[in-house]
């Protein structure tokens, strides 16, 4: 399971979650930090990433375009990087099931 961490989340998440989500990346490390949502969507699709974001934009794209890529939509409000990490860790089993289910395109985490 490779995650593409969106600009609105800390790049530190990649190293902090490497034990559960190896080969993940942050848009900054890929030079995509100033890219459009379309460019990120296309990169995620071409490289087998699931997009992790706090924005509704990628969920909206998934509704219109379908998937892949899959979208993990964090509905956490203002929170720390540790809280985001905690949500992705505590929901690891649900995220694994989400990746395995070909009928699901967005997973909303609270």
C-alpha positions as CSV (number, residue, x, y, z in Angstrom):
1,X,0.0,0.0,0.0
2,X,1.6,3.2,-1.2
3,X,0.3,6.5,0.0
4,X,0.7,9.8,-1.7
5,X,0.5,12.4,1.1
6,X,-1.1,15.6,0.0
7,X,0.4,19.1,0.4
8,X,-2.0,19.9,3.3
9,X,-0.3,17.2,5.5
10,X,3.2,17.0,6.9
11,X,6.0,15.5,4.8
12,X,7.2,13.9,8.1
13,X,4.4,11.4,7.8
14,X,6.2,9.4,5.2
15,X,9.1,8.5,7.5
16,X,6.8,8.2,10.5
17,X,4.6,5.7,8.7
18,X,7.2,3.8,6.7
19,X,6.8,0.6,8.8
20,X,3.2,0.3,7.8
21,X,3.1,2.1,4.4
22,X,6.5,1.5,2.7
23,X,7.2,3.3,-0.6
24,X,4.9,6.1,0.3
25,X,5.7,9.7,-0.7
26,X,4.8,13.3,0.0
27,X,3.9,15.5,-3.0
28,X,6.8,17.8,-1.9
29,X,9.4,15.0,-2.3
30,X,8.1,14.3,-5.8
31,X,8.2,17.9,-6.9
32,X,4.4,18.0,-7.1
33,X,3.8,20.4,-4.3
34,X,2.6,23.2,-6.7
35,X,0.8,20.8,-9.1
36,X,-2.9,20.9,-9.8
37,X,-5.2,18.3,-8.4
38,X,-5.5,16.8,-11.9
39,X,-1.7,16.4,-12.0
40,X,-1.6,14.7,-8.6
41,X,-4.5,12.5,-9.6
42,X,-2.8,11.4,-12.7
43,X,0.5,10.8,-10.9
44,X,-1.2,8.7,-8.3
45,X,-3.0,6.7,-10.9
46,X,0.1,6.0,-13.0
47,X,2.2,5.0,-9.9
48,X,-0.3,3.0,-7.9
49,X,-0.6,5.4,-5.0
50,X,-3.7,6.1,-2.8
51,X,-4.0,9.8,-2.2
52,X,-4.2,10.8,1.5
53,X,-5.8,14.3,2.0
54,X,-7.8,16.5,4.2
55,X,-9.5,18.2,1.2
56,X,-12.8,17.2,-0.3
57,X,-11.4,17.9,-3.8
58,X,-10.0,14.4,-4.4
59,X,-13.2,12.7,-3.1
60,X,-15.1,14.8,-5.6
61,X,-12.7,13.7,-8.4
62,X,-13.3,10.1,-7.3
63,X,-17.1,10.6,-7.6
64,X,-16.8,12.0,-11.1
65,X,-13.9,10.0,-12.5
66,X,-14.0,6.8,-10.6
67,X,-10.9,5.1,-9.4
68,X,-8.0,4.4,-9.3
69,X,-6.5,6.1,-7.5
70,X,-8.2,5.4,-4.3
71,X,-8.6,8.3,-1.8
72,X,-8.2,8.3,2.0
73,X,-10.0,11.4,3.1
74,X,-9.1,12.6,6.6
75,X,-12.0,14.3,8.3
76,X,-10.1,15.3,11.3
77,X,-10.4,19.1,11.4
78,X,-7.4,21.0,12.8
79,X,-5.0,18.5,14.2
80,X,-1.4,17.7,14.7
81,X,0.8,15.5,12.6
82,X,0.8,13.0,15.5
83,X,-3.0,12.8,15.4
84,X,-2.9,12.2,11.6
85,X,-0.3,9.5,12.1
86,X,-2.4,8.0,14.9
87,X,-5.5,7.9,12.6
88,X,-3.5,6.2,9.8
89,X,-2.0,3.7,12.3
90,X,-5.2,2.9,14.2
91,X,-7.1,2.3,11.0
92,X,-4.4,0.2,9.3
93,X,-6.7,-2.9,9.1
94,X,-9.5,-0.8,7.6
95,X,-7.1,0.7,5.1
96,X,-5.9,-2.7,4.1
97,X,-9.4,-3.9,3.6
98,X,-10.2,-0.7,1.6
99,X,-7.2,-1.3,-0.7
100,X,-8.3,-4.9,-1.3
101,X,-11.9,-4.0,-2.2
102,X,-12.2,-3.2,-5.9
103,X,-15.7,-1.6,-5.3
104,X,-14.5,1.2,-3.0
105,X,-12.8,4.4,-4.1
106,X,-12.9,6.6,-1.0
107,X,-12.3,5.8,2.6
108,X,-13.3,8.6,5.1
109,X,-11.5,8.5,8.4
110,X,-12.6,10.5,11.5
